[in-house]
Amino acid sequence: MLSEVKRKGLDTDKALDLTIYTIIASVIGARLYYIIAFNLKYYISNPLEVFALRSGGLSIQGGLIAGIGFALIYTKIKKISFWKTADAFAPAIIIGQAIGRIGCDVFGRPMGNSYPWGVMVNSQLLHPVQLYEAGLNLLLFIYLMRKRSKVKYNGELFIKYIIGFSLIRGFVEFFRFNPIVVGPFTVVHVTSLIIIIITLIINNKIKKNQSVLKIINEEAINIPLLHFILIALLGAFSIWFYYFIHG
């Protein structure tokens, strides 16, 4: 992340401060969104459980919304470009999500057929949805890394991240258990759709408001993408093997 911040000529100290504060805001937002959208009745009856973070219950979409909201306020106060900063952060955010998802132990629905990548948990063969999402997030990271020096306006890379991740989250949701809203669509599908619509509207607006950037032949910092891929694959295999042995 810092390499991208430096490449874009942004203040590294402000970027580090923004990172720390945004992580805190995201965790709070992830918890609040989970409580409101997924199990509000339970937490109204058990208010102290709101603080039981070790029991689980965080929503990545809630964290994303809260993090963006805080970043908008912070960058305005510090008088730095939100969209330019967001572009610098986008690849780091998605690779962080990919790595974090590997450590998740929430599996998906039982498999209709027996597939070799299924994980046996409590005598049921389940979809390893965390690995689906981690793999797709890794692909999005690679895409963003290759596009980062070719943006035509500030915010373009971050917009691609938001839309890309929302599509990924919506796809993976078909293999998970969450509160149904209508038909096969859950609260996560609805949230993803709303995020995509709002993002497309904002994207159209910022494209009109910004003059097209002159693309200077900046030499993109070479990141050993193969290393990230190998780490992700190793982590995915480790989790699958653990649950295969202990399932």
Backbone hydrogen bonds, N-H to C=O, Kabsch-Sander energy under -0.5 kcal/mol:
donor,donor_aa,acceptor,acceptor_aa,energy
5,V,1,M,-2.2
6,K,2,L,-2.7
7,R,3,S,-2.0
8,K,4,E,-1.7
9,G,6,K,-1.4
10,L,5,V,-2.6
12,T,10,L,-0.5
15,A,11,D,-1.8
16,L,12,T,-2.4
17,D,13,D,-2.3
18,L,14,K,-2.6
19,T,15,A,-2.1
20,I,16,L,-2.1
21,Y,17,D,-2.5
22,T,18,L,-2.5
23,I,19,T,-2.0
24,I,20,I,-1.7
25,A,21,Y,-2.4
26,S,22,T,-2.6
27,V,23,I,-2.2
28,I,24,I,-2.0
29,G,25,A,-2.6
30,A,26,S,-2.9
31,R,27,V,-2.0
32,L,28,I,-2.5
33,Y,29,G,-2.5
34,Y,30,A,-1.6
35,I,31,R,-2.3
36,I,32,L,-2.4
37,A,33,Y,-3.0
38,F,34,Y,-2.2
39,N,34,Y,-1.0
39,N,35,I,-0.7
43,Y,39,N,-1.7
44,I,40,L,-2.0
45,S,41,K,-1.7
46,N,42,Y,-1.5
49,E,46,N,-1.6
50,V,47,P,-1.5
51,F,48,L,-1.4
52,A,49,E,-1.3
53,L,51,F,-2.0
55,S,52,A,-1.5
56,G,53,L,-1.8
59,S,30,A,-1.4
60,I,58,L,-0.5
63,G,59,S,-2.3
64,L,60,I,-2.3
65,I,61,Q,-2.3
66,A,62,G,-2.4
67,G,63,G,-2.6
68,I,64,L,-2.4
69,G,65,I,-2.2
70,F,66,A,-2.6
71,A,67,G,-2.5
72,L,68,I,-2.3
73,I,69,G,-1.6
74,Y,70,F,-3.0
75,T,71,A,-2.8
76,K,72,L,-1.4
77,I,73,I,-2.3
78,K,74,Y,-2.7
79,K,75,T,-0.5
80,I,75,T,-2.4
85,T,81,S,-1.9
86,A,82,F,-3.0
87,D,83,W,-2.0
88,A,84,K,-1.4
89,F,85,T,-1.8
90,A,86,A,-1.9
93,I,89,F,-2.3
94,I,90,A,-2.0
95,I,91,P,-2.0
96,G,92,A,-1.8
97,Q,93,I,-2.1
98,A,94,I,-2.1
99,I,95,I,-2.2
100,G,96,G,-2.6
101,R,97,Q,-2.5
102,I,98,A,-1.2
103,G,99,I,-0.8
103,G,100,G,-0.7
104,C,101,R,-1.5
107,F,105,D,-0.9
108,G,127,H,-2.8
109,R,175,F,-3.0
111,M,125,L,-3.2
115,Y,113,N,-0.8
118,G,115,Y,-1.8
119,V,126,L,-2.2
121,V,119,V,-0.7
121,V,124,Q,-3.0
123,S,247,G,-0.9
124,Q,121,V,-1.3
126,L,119,V,-3.0
126,L,124,Q,-0.8
127,H,109,R,-2.2
129,V,127,H,-2.0
131,L,128,P,-1.2
132,Y,128,P,-1.6
133,E,129,V,-2.6
134,A,130,Q,-2.1
135,G,131,L,-2.4
136,L,132,Y,-2.2
137,N,133,E,-2.7
138,L,134,A,-2.0
139,L,135,G,-1.8
140,L,136,L,-2.1
141,F,137,N,-2.3
142,I,138,L,-2.2
143,Y,139,L,-2.1
144,L,140,L,-2.6
145,M,141,F,-2.5
146,R,142,I,-1.7
147,K,143,Y,-1.2
148,R,144,L,-1.2
150,K,147,K,-2.2
155,G,83,W,-0.6
156,E,153,Y,-1.9
159,I,155,G,-2.5
160,K,156,E,-2.0
161,Y,157,L,-1.9
162,I,158,F,-2.6
163,I,159,I,-2.5
164,G,160,K,-2.5
165,F,161,Y,-3.0
166,S,162,I,-2.1
167,L,163,I,-2.2
168,I,164,G,-2.1
169,R,165,F,-3.1
170,G,166,S,-2.1
171,F,167,L,-2.2
172,V,168,I,-2.6
173,E,169,R,-1.5
174,F,170,G,-0.5
174,F,171,F,-1.3
175,F,172,V,-2.1
176,R,173,E,-1.7
178,N,176,R,-0.6
181,V,185,F,-3.1
182,V,185,F,-1.6
185,F,182,V,-2.4
187,V,179,P,-1.8
190,V,186,T,-1.9
191,T,187,V,-2.3
192,S,188,V,-2.6
193,L,189,H,-2.5
194,I,190,V,-2.4
195,I,191,T,-2.5
196,I,192,S,-2.4
197,I,193,L,-2.4
198,I,194,I,-2.6
199,T,195,I,-2.5
200,L,196,I,-2.4
201,I,197,I,-1.9
202,I,198,I,-2.5
203,N,199,T,-2.8
204,N,200,L,-2.0
205,K,201,I,-1.7
206,I,202,I,-2.8
207,K,203,N,-1.9
208,K,204,N,-1.2
209,N,205,K,-2.0
210,Q,206,I,-1.8
213,L,152,K,-2.9
215,I,213,L,-0.7
216,I,214,K,-0.9
218,E,216,I,-3.1
220,A,218,E,-0.9
223,I,221,I,-0.6
225,L,223,I,-2.1
227,H,224,P,-1.2
228,F,224,P,-1.0
229,I,225,L,-2.3
230,L,226,L,-2.6
231,I,227,H,-2.3
232,A,228,F,-2.5
233,L,229,I,-2.6
234,L,230,L,-2.4
235,G,231,I,-2.6
236,A,232,A,-2.6
237,F,233,L,-2.5
238,S,234,L,-2.2
239,I,235,G,-2.0
240,W,236,A,-2.4
241,F,237,F,-2.7
242,Y,238,S,-2.2
243,Y,239,I,-2.3
244,F,240,W,-1.8
245,I,241,F,-2.2
246,H,242,Y,-2.4
247,G,243,Y,-1.0
